[in-house]
Amino acid sequence: MVEVVLRAVRVDVGSSTPLLLLEEVNGSRVLPIFIGAPEATAIAYALQNIAAPRPMSHDLLGNVITALGAQVFAIEITELVDNTFHASLRLLRDGEEINVSARPSDAVALALRVGAPMMVNDALMDDASRLLVVDEDDEDDEEFEAVNEDELLAELRDFLDTVNPEDFDL
C-alpha cells in the first residue's frame, strides 16, 4: 500500500467536474479521482475546518463508528473497475478488523474528519497515477492551495444553487 495525502480538490476545466488529487507521501505521483459536487463540498468543508450547525453525513458516520466502539484506522483506495474507483474503510473494534466498502470521496471525507491515514493499492497507484508537475511560480504552495480551495468552494456553492434535477440524465 502507498500512503497518500490530499494534495488538492480541483474542478476539471473541460467537464466542470470536481477532482481529488491524492499525492503519494514519499514520491511524486498523484492519483486523480473524479467525484461529485456534494462530496467535493464536504471535503472542502473538512479542509477548511468549517463546522456545520448539525453533523454532516461524514461527521455522522464518524460518530456512529465511535459510538459502536470502533475506530477508522485507515481508508484504502483499492481498485478501478469500469472507470469507477472503489475504496474501503478499515475499522478496528475489539482487536478485530472490519472492512466496509465505500466510495473514494466518502472515504476521503471521513478520513479527513477522523485523522485516519489514506492508502492506495500499489498496483492501482502504478496503473492509474500521474507524475506531479509542480509549477515553480507557486512559491507559497499552502497559500496557493487555500486560495484555490476558496475558489472551489465558491464554484461548488454556485453549482448547488443553480443545479436542477433536469440537468442530469437519469
Secondary structure, 3 states (H helix, E strand, C coil): CEEEEEEEEEECCCCCCEEEEEEECCCCEEEEEECCHHHHHHHHHHHCCCCCCCCCHHHHHHHHHHHCCCEEEEEEEEEEECCEEEEEEEEEECCEEEEEEECHHHHHHHHHHHCCCEEECHHHHHHHCEECCCCCCCCCHHHHHHHHHHHHHHHHHHHHHHCCHHHCCC
